[in-house]
Amino acid sequence: MDLDPDEVFRDDEDDPENQFHQDREVTKELVVFLVDASPKMFSTASPSEDQKDETHFHIAVSCIAQSLKTQIINRSYDEVAICFFNTREKKNLQDLNGVYVFNVAEREDLDRLTAKLIKEFDLVEVFISFIDFVLIEDMKDQLRRRIFRKRIVRKITFIISSGLSIELNTYALLRPTVPGAITWLDSVTNLPLKTERSFICADTGALMQEPVRHFQPYKNENIKFSVEELSALKRVSSGHLRLLGFKPLSCLKDYHNLRPSTFVYPCDQEVIGSTRVFIALHRSMLRLQRFAVAFHGSSSPYRLVALVAQDEIIRPGGQIESPGMHMIYLPYSDDIRHVEEHFLNTDAAVPRASDDQIKKAAALMKRIDLKDFSVCQFANPALQRHYAILQAIALDEDEMPETKDETLPDEEGMARPGVVKAVEEFKLSVYGNDYDEGSEAGNGKASDTSKKRKADAELVAKEYANYDWADLADKGKVKLCTVLIRPWIL
């Protein structure tokens, strides 16, 4: 399912025509890594995963190396510098003793991240023989993940009544992560290419200088429209948020939320007093257990939205949830489908689970339940591999960085005695003692199709093992290999 069909949560950073993209030089971050290189930093810290001693300096350099690889994915236009102090040699603009600014040739002291910088920094291990770099456990989780900063998606005006409106900032709390936009480069200079579009007159072949106009035939006459006029005709609303009324929270169902919601928070930048009005409305909605129904008109299809107030949650460690409102996009009437009946004949007996089967299923779900589950705990394996390939190409690495698919089942956890027992008891209660997993209908007998599929799979595995695929690929002989007559079913 497309989480954002109307590009409501499209990242402005990925749009080259957007003002954010053009002015990002103003918002970029300048990061300086300062590393102490004194003798005390070379004392042993703690054993690593491979049981080799690690030093404090080792850990610091490893974290910087992983951070550079992460940052070039998240914000490649930021600028960084790496500085060591308490060193024997010196290299800095002020010619200070004990200060060494790490850099590469043809690069400023504080400049954008490049593959050459990362490759040169990885060679630090050559000069420190006892350092054996390892991807650190905390850094592994962040590597090749595109982390979005919590920034404003857009500003909207919330019209409460005639003559009363406040300003709100909107934030996208959850969005699908996709690879970065493709940049076309010149094959000779390797510089980015700029795409320009021109219109040519079909009658004269001349290059058109005036903006393109559309027309609509009406009574034997072509009525011409400009692009701006067409946009004005299609615009039902000016993009504001208009309050319509309030309803009890019990009227809002789970299935009304069809896509990620937007978090709204007041802003006094343009409209002074927005925060005060928002706080009063927020407190009343929490006290009366109501949510607001509003009309939201923007460039995307116009919808009714529900504004649900969220109270602040504070724990001893700090703030867990901030106060504000969630803007939930309500569905149209045809967005909700009634569940079709599984059996057309209402007189037929519908199979029901017994009390014992329900009990065994509940015990199984309790065993395999994920504690404190969050979607942020798991990375997209396709993106992980995508960024791993980019890293290997950019850094000229001989081996592909290992990517961990966190979406695969936890085999170690599923092999625990308590889970195995719950699974077996559930299968026994549902299928009985004579159940064969290879059968299609669960009648205890393997079908001819399953037997043929198993035989084909064994034949494929046997034939696959007879070839040295790496050697064939190096010699360019893979295309000369013949295929089996039997279908290869993997």
Buried (B, 14 or more C-beta within 10 A) or exposed (E): EEEBEBEBBBBBBEBEEBEBBEEBEEEBEEBEBEBEBEEEBBEEBEEBEEEEEBBBBBBBBBBBBBBBBBBBBBBEBBBBBBBBBBBEEBBBEEEEEBBBBBBEEEBEBBBBBBBBBBBBBBEBBEEBEEBBBBBBEEBEEBBBBBEEEEEEBBEBBBBBEEEEBBBBBBBBEEBEEBBBEEEEEEEEEEEEEEEEEEEEEEEEEEEEEEEEEEEEEEEEEEEEBEEEEEEEEEEEEEBBBBBEEBEEEEEBEEEBBBBBBBBBBBBEEEBEEBBEBBEEBBEEBBEEEBBBBBBBBBEBEBBBBBBBBBEEEEEEEEEEEEBBBBBBBBBEEEEEEEEEEEEEEEEEEEEEEEEEEEBBBEBBEEBBEEEEEEEEEEBBBBBBBBBBEBBBEBBEEEEEBEBEEEEEEEEEEEEEEEBEEBBEBBBEBBBEEEEBEEBEEEEEEBBEEBEEBEEBEEBBEEEEEEEEEEEBEEEEEEEEEEEEEEEEEE
